[in-house]
């Protein structure tokens, strides 16, 4: 089993920054990709960013390119999302997601990010 604990959400003004963290307790399960999705009210959950174990493949949604940076610390089984130049349309619940090499997916409980003046 994999347990994910997210932190770092909150309220920020437009143009501000937040850093999300997600720590994975894996109980011996091998993690391949780690990433973040988000879901705004009335909308489907969408990929924000994803990174492979070696960091050799990183995918960003077009709407965050140049503003968000994903990184991971394999020694700590932790993935980070640095969010800069936040916009009101970035307001959503952000979910941590990890996948095993055979693509079994695990989800965090979500952390609220609100961008508002």
C-alpha positions in Angstrom: 0.0 0.0 0.0 1.0 3.6 -0.6 -0.1 6.5 1.6 0.3 10.1 0.4 0.4 13.2 2.7 0.1 16.5 1.0 0.9 19.9 2.4 1.4 23.5 1.3 -1.9 24.7 0.0 -3.6 27.9 1.0 -4.8 31.3 0.0 -2.5 33.5 -2.0 -2.9 36.7 -4.0 -2.6 36.8 -7.8 1.0 36.8 -8.8 2.1 35.1 -5.6 3.7 31.7 -5.0 3.1 28.5 -3.2 5.0 25.3 -2.8 3.1 22.0 -2.5 4.7 18.9 -1.0 3.6 15.2 -1.1 5.4 12.6 1.0 4.8 9.0 0.1 4.9 6.1 2.5 5.4 3.1 0.2 5.7 0.0 2.4 8.1 -1.5 -0.1 6.1 -0.6 -3.2 8.2 0.7 -6.1 7.2 4.2 -7.3 7.8 5.1 -10.9 6.1 8.5 -11.6 5.0 11.2 -9.1 2.9 14.1 -10.1 0.1 16.5 -9.4 -3.4 16.8 -10.8 -6.0 19.5 -10.0 -9.7 19.8 -10.0 -11.7 23.0 -10.0 -15.4 23.1 -9.0 -17.5 21.8 -11.9 -14.5 20.6 -13.9 -12.8 17.4 -14.5 -9.5 16.5 -12.8 -6.6 17.4 -15.0 -2.9 16.7 -15.1 -0.7 19.6 -13.9 2.8 18.0 -13.9 4.4 14.6 -13.7 8.0 13.4 -13.2 9.6 10.0 -13.6 11.8 8.4 -10.9 15.0 9.4 -12.5 13.7 12.8 -13.4 14.4 12.2 -17.1 10.9 12.7 -18.3 8.9 15.6 -17.0 5.5 16.6 -18.4 3.7 19.9 -17.8 0.2 21.0 -18.8 0.4 23.9 -21.2 -1.4 26.2 -18.8 1.5 26.0 -16.2 4.5 25.9 -18.4 7.0 28.6 -17.3 5.2 29.1 -14.0 5.3 25.8 -12.2 8.2 23.5 -11.5 8.0 19.9 -10.4 10.8 18.1 -8.6 11.3 15.1 -6.4 13.5 13.8 -3.7 13.7 10.0 -4.1 15.5 9.6 -0.8 12.5 11.1 0.9 9.9 9.7 -1.5 8.6 13.3 -1.8 7.5 15.3 -4.8 7.2 19.1 -4.8 5.4 21.6 -7.0 6.7 25.1 -6.9 3.9 27.4 -8.2 4.8 30.9 -9.2 2.9 33.7 -10.9 -0.4 32.2 -9.7 -3.6 33.2 -11.3 -7.2 33.1 -10.1 -7.8 30.3 -12.6 -5.3 28.1 -10.8 -7.7 27.9 -7.9 -8.5 24.2 -7.4 -7.9 21.2 -5.2 -4.5 19.8 -6.0 -4.0 16.1 -5.7 -0.8 14.2 -5.5 -0.6 11.1 -7.7 2.0 8.3 -7.8 2.2 5.3 -10.1 4.0 2.0 -9.9 5.9 0.6 -12.9 2.8 -1.4 -13.9 0.8 1.9 -13.7 -1.1 1.2 -10.4 -2.2 4.7 -9.3 -2.5 6.1 -5.8 -4.0 9.4 -4.8 -3.6 11.9 -2.0 -6.5 13.5 -0.2 -6.1 16.8 -1.9 -5.0 20.3 -0.8 -6.9 23.4 -1.6 -5.2 26.2 -3.5 -7.1 29.5 -3.7 -5.8 32.5 -5.7 -7.7 35.6 -4.9 -7.2 39.2 -3.9 
